[in-house]
């Protein structure tokens, strides 16, 4: 799978505040009002690796009903990327670090 971003931003978001976060240790930016899913997928083609193997996942239902977009944070928390608002300073991991 290509690591090219899966999503592209539409023009006209300049009025929204930029939020800095890290994605697998790399600096990244999203906009206030973004979900974590959106913020990640404008940077790469997957939101995480599958828990059951190395296959990439990029969200499925986008309403918090499936298990496809669970993402880990460097602080050990885990949440659904599709329903979690991006916050400045988040440190997101796309490869599962623990059970």
N, C-alpha and C positions, 0 to 999 in steps of 0.2 A: 504494500500500500504506500502510496506517495505521502510524504510529509508536507506537501503543499497544503495551505489552509483550506478547510472544507467550506467556510463561509466567507463572504466579502461584505464589507460595510456599504450601506447606501450613503450617498452624500447627504449633507444636512444635519450632521450630528455635532457640529462645532459648538453649539450652545450647551451641550452636556459636559459635565466635569470629567476630566480624565482621572482614572484610578490606576496607580502603580501596584503591581503584584508580581510574584515570581512563579514561573512555570518550569518545573524540574530544575530549579536553581538559576534559570535564566530570567533576566528582567523582561516584563511584559506590561502591556497597558490595555485597559478596557475602559468602558464608559459607565458613569453612574446610571443605574437602571438596568445594566446588563445582568443576565444570569451568569453563573460560572460557566455553564455550557457554552453560551454564546462567546464569552470572553476567551475561552480556550480554543474554540473552533475557528476563530478568526486568525489564530496563530498556527494551527496545525490541523491535521486531518482526523485526529482521534482525541477523545477525552480521557481515555485510559486504556490499559490492557485488560483483557478478560481475566476474571479470577480463576478460570479453569484452564488457562493456557496463554499463549502469546498472541492470540488474535485481538486486533484492535476493536474498540467499541467507540461509537460516536453518538450515543443517544438513540432512543427508539420512539417512545411515546411523547416525550416533552411535557408531560403533566404530572410526573411523580408517581406513576402507577406501576412502572416496570422496574427492573433492577439494572438496566443497561448503563446508566450514567453515574453510578456511585463513584465518587472520587475521594482520594485521601488528601489530607493537608499535612504539612510537615510537623504540626503540633500533635498529630495522632488522631485527630478527628476525621470522621468520614460522613459524607452527606451526598444527597442527590444534586448533581450539578444543574439539572434543568429547573429546579425550584428554589435554588439558593442564590440570593443576590450577591453579586461580586462586591467585596469590600476592599478598600485600600489596604495594602500590606499582606494580603493572603499569600501563603506559600503553598502552591498546589503541586501535587505529584501525580504523574500519569502512569506510573508503574507501582503496583501494590507492594508495600514495604513490610506488611505483617499479616497475621490472621484476620 
